[in-house]
Amino acid sequence: MNFREVQQAIGWKRAKLRLGLHAVLSRTYAQDGLVSVHTHAFMQDPAFVRAYARGVKAIGGTDDYRIHWRAHIALWVASIASRLDGDFVECGVNKGFMSSAIMEYLDWNALDRDFYLLDTFAGMDERFVAADERDVALQHNTDNLETGFYVKGADSVRANFAEWPRAHIVEGVVPETLAQVPSRHVAYLHLDMNCAPPEIAALEYFWDRLVPGATVLLDDYAYRGYEPQGVATDEFARAHNVTVCALPTGQGLLIKPPSRVHSPGQP
């Protein structure tokens, strides 16, 4: 084989490799720290597409997040919760991406329940950032405020949720605003405050209000760089005799168990 034939053979193998890689990558989900070669057909589901688009609308119309699988988890969890009696609560709303997607997905105005949306709408309050997460969390907070990733003020958020009369904006810092949620029965709790102390405070406050089977979605539980939140949540879970399901999206999921677990043979 002469030099020209070697070049042609290498070129053919490169072309074949490119075609093979394209075939694999075109079927691969790769977003938000998650890579999967398995099916992600949910992204073509019309209800999901509409809900995700409503979330994108809440953040200004451009999908800077690219969190389809994370949103898929949230929509699924919320749909389970919608079959239970109780209100919905989100602590850590920002511009309202996830809660807007959920309310669109569930046709919120057709439901007889309230959705309470708690946030400072001004970034983190450093009084409630733990010492072991302080440097990273506060730097992220500064960066996100400067870039506009974090909302500054609740007016635009109120406008976003205006189509849903039973969406209630609660402005201020958790845990100080928790008492402004009057619900005695909660079916869905979403925590996304990027630091441990307010999330644990919210878990403590709402735990007895969560109905059996209620879902608690923890946005940062397994997210790299937010390990203190996972550690603190695990401590809470152990104290309440439950465990957290870690998800490859970086989220965590808790299910409120019934108050009494029946053993076989018991009445």
matplotlib code that plots the C-alpha trace (Angstrom):
import matplotlib.pyplot as plt

x = [0.0, 1.5, 1.2, -1.8, -3.6, -2.8, -4.2, -7.4, -7.8, -7.3, -9.8, -12.4, -12.0, -12.3, -15.5, -16.9, -16.0, -17.7, -20.8, -20.8, -20.3, -23.1, -25.4, -24.6, -24.6, -27.8, -29.5, -27.7, -29.1, -26.3, -27.5, -27.2, -24.4, -26.3, -25.4, -27.6, -27.8, -31.2, -34.4, -35.6, -38.8, -40.6, -39.0, -41.4, -44.5, -46.8, -47.8, -44.1, -43.3, -46.0, -45.0, -41.3, -42.1, -44.1, -41.1, -38.9, -41.4, -41.0, -37.3, -37.6, -38.2, -34.7, -33.8, -30.5, -31.2, -31.5, -32.8, -35.2, -34.7, -34.7, -38.0, -39.4, -38.7, -40.4, -43.5, -43.8, -43.5, -46.0, -48.5, -48.3, -48.9, -51.8, -53.7, -53.4, -55.2, -53.1, -51.5, -48.2, -45.2, -42.0, -39.2, -36.7, -38.6, -36.3, -38.1, -40.5, -39.3, -40.2, -43.4, -44.7, -44.0, -45.9, -48.9, -49.1, -48.7, -51.4, -53.8, -53.7, -56.8, -58.8, -57.5, -59.0, -55.8, -53.2, -49.5, -47.3, -44.1, -41.5, -38.3, -36.3, -36.5, -33.2, -30.7, -29.4, -29.6, -26.1, -27.5, -28.9, -25.8, -23.9, -20.3, -19.2, -20.9, -20.4, -17.5, -19.0, -22.6, -22.0, -19.8, -22.4, -25.0, -22.9, -22.3, -25.9, -27.1, -24.5, -25.4, -29.1, -29.6, -31.2, -34.2, -34.0, -37.5, -40.8, -42.8, -41.8, -42.5, -46.0, -46.7, -45.6, -48.0, -50.9, -52.8, -53.1, -55.1, -54.3, -50.5, -49.4, -46.0, -44.5, -41.6, -38.9, -36.3, -37.0, -37.4, -38.9, -41.7, -42.8, -45.6, -47.2, -48.2, -51.5, -51.9, -52.4, -52.1, -49.3, -49.0, -45.9, -42.9, -40.0, -36.8, -34.3, -32.6, -29.0, -28.0, -28.8, -30.1, -33.3, -34.0, -33.8, -36.0, -38.6, -38.5, -38.9, -41.8, -43.7, -43.0, -46.0, -48.1, -47.2, -49.9, -49.0, -47.5, -46.6, -43.6, -40.6, -38.3, -34.8, -33.3, -29.7, -29.5, -27.0, -25.7, -21.9, -20.7, -23.7, -22.7, -23.5, -27.2, -27.1, -25.4, -27.9, -30.8, -29.6, -29.3, -32.9, -34.1, -32.4, -34.0, -37.4, -36.7, -36.9, -34.3, -33.7, -33.6, -30.7, -31.3, -28.7, -30.1, -28.6, -32.0, -33.3, -36.7, -38.4, -41.9, -43.7, -44.6, -47.9, -47.8, -48.1, -46.6, -48.7, -46.8, -48.2, -50.9, -51.7, -55.2]
y = [0.0, 3.3, 6.6, 7.8, 4.6, 4.9, 8.5, 7.3, 4.4, 6.8, 9.3, 6.5, 5.4, 8.9, 9.4, 6.2, 7.2, 10.6, 8.9, 6.5, 9.3, 11.3, 8.3, 7.9, 11.5, 12.3, 9.9, 11.0, 13.3, 15.6, 18.5, 19.9, 17.5, 14.4, 12.2, 9.3, 7.1, 5.9, 7.1, 10.6, 10.5, 12.6, 15.6, 15.0, 14.7, 17.6, 18.3, 18.4, 20.6, 23.1, 23.1, 23.5, 26.4, 28.1, 27.7, 29.3, 32.2, 32.8, 33.4, 35.7, 33.5, 32.1, 28.7, 29.5, 26.6, 23.5, 21.4, 19.2, 16.0, 18.0, 19.6, 16.1, 14.9, 17.9, 17.6, 13.9, 14.5, 17.3, 15.2, 12.5, 15.2, 16.6, 13.4, 14.0, 16.5, 19.5, 22.7, 23.1, 25.1, 26.1, 27.7, 29.2, 30.4, 32.9, 33.9, 31.0, 28.5, 25.3, 26.4, 28.0, 24.8, 22.8, 25.1, 24.9, 21.1, 20.6, 23.2, 24.9, 27.0, 23.8, 22.6, 23.5, 24.3, 27.0, 27.3, 29.3, 30.7, 31.8, 33.7, 36.8, 37.7, 39.4, 36.5, 34.9, 36.4, 35.7, 35.4, 32.0, 30.5, 27.8, 28.3, 25.2, 26.5, 30.2, 30.9, 29.0, 30.0, 33.7, 33.8, 32.1, 34.5, 37.5, 36.1, 35.2, 38.7, 40.4, 38.3, 38.6, 34.9, 35.8, 38.1, 41.4, 42.3, 40.4, 42.6, 40.7, 37.4, 38.6, 39.5, 36.1, 34.3, 36.7, 34.2, 31.9, 33.6, 31.0, 31.4, 33.4, 35.2, 35.3, 37.8, 37.6, 35.2, 31.6, 30.8, 34.2, 33.9, 30.3, 31.3, 33.2, 29.9, 29.0, 25.5, 22.7, 20.1, 20.2, 17.6, 19.0, 20.8, 22.0, 23.3, 25.2, 27.7, 26.7, 26.6, 24.3, 26.3, 27.6, 24.3, 22.4, 25.1, 24.5, 20.8, 21.1, 23.5, 21.6, 18.0, 17.6, 19.4, 17.0, 14.5, 10.8, 10.3, 13.9, 14.6, 16.7, 17.5, 18.8, 20.6, 20.6, 17.5, 15.6, 18.5, 18.8, 21.8, 21.8, 18.8, 20.6, 20.6, 16.8, 16.2, 18.4, 16.8, 13.3, 14.2, 15.5, 12.3, 10.0, 11.9, 11.3, 7.7, 8.3, 8.3, 10.4, 9.0, 10.6, 11.3, 11.6, 15.1, 16.3, 16.4, 14.3, 13.0, 12.4, 10.7, 11.4, 8.0, 7.1, 7.8, 4.1, 1.3, -1.9, -5.2, -8.4, -9.9, -6.6, -5.2]
z = [0.0, -1.1, 0.8, -1.1, -0.4, 3.3, 3.3, 1.6, 4.1, 7.1, 5.5, 5.1, 8.7, 9.9, 7.9, 9.3, 12.8, 12.4, 11.1, 14.0, 16.5, 15.0, 15.2, 18.9, 19.9, 18.0, 20.4, 23.5, 26.2, 27.4, 29.5, 33.0, 34.1, 32.9, 29.9, 29.0, 25.9, 26.9, 25.5, 26.4, 24.4, 27.1, 25.3, 22.4, 24.6, 23.7, 27.3, 28.3, 25.4, 26.4, 30.1, 29.4, 27.0, 29.7, 32.0, 29.4, 29.0, 32.8, 32.4, 29.4, 26.4, 25.9, 27.2, 29.1, 31.5, 29.3, 32.1, 30.3, 32.4, 35.7, 34.6, 33.6, 37.1, 38.6, 36.4, 37.2, 40.9, 40.8, 38.8, 41.5, 44.2, 42.3, 43.1, 46.8, 49.0, 49.8, 48.5, 46.7, 48.1, 46.4, 48.4, 46.0, 43.0, 41.3, 38.1, 38.3, 35.6, 37.4, 39.1, 35.9, 34.0, 36.7, 36.7, 32.9, 33.0, 35.6, 34.2, 37.6, 37.3, 37.0, 40.4, 43.8, 45.6, 46.2, 45.2, 47.6, 46.1, 48.6, 47.7, 48.7, 45.0, 45.7, 46.0, 49.2, 52.7, 54.0, 57.6, 56.6, 54.8, 56.7, 57.5, 55.4, 52.3, 52.8, 50.3, 47.4, 48.0, 48.4, 45.4, 43.3, 44.7, 43.7, 40.2, 39.6, 40.7, 38.5, 35.4, 35.9, 36.5, 39.8, 39.7, 41.5, 42.8, 42.7, 40.3, 37.2, 39.0, 40.1, 36.5, 35.3, 37.7, 37.1, 35.0, 38.0, 40.8, 43.3, 43.0, 46.0, 46.0, 49.5, 49.4, 52.1, 53.5, 54.6, 57.5, 58.5, 55.9, 56.5, 58.8, 55.9, 54.4, 56.1, 54.6, 57.0, 54.3, 51.7, 48.9, 47.1, 48.5, 46.2, 47.8, 45.7, 47.9, 47.2, 50.8, 53.7, 56.7, 55.0, 53.4, 56.6, 58.3, 55.6, 56.0, 59.7, 59.3, 56.7, 57.6, 59.9, 57.3, 54.5, 53.8, 53.5, 50.1, 49.7, 47.5, 48.5, 45.6, 46.5, 43.6, 44.8, 46.9, 44.8, 42.8, 42.7, 44.6, 46.9, 49.1, 52.4, 51.4, 50.8, 54.2, 56.1, 54.3, 55.1, 58.8, 58.7, 56.9, 59.4, 62.3, 60.7, 59.7, 56.0, 53.2, 50.2, 46.6, 44.9, 41.2, 38.4, 37.6, 40.9, 42.5, 45.5, 46.2, 49.5, 50.0, 53.2, 54.5, 56.3, 60.0, 60.7, 58.6, 58.8, 59.1, 57.5, 59.7, 61.5, 61.4]

ax = plt.figure().add_subplot(projection="3d")
ax.plot(x, y, z, "-o")
ax.set_aspect("equal")
plt.show()
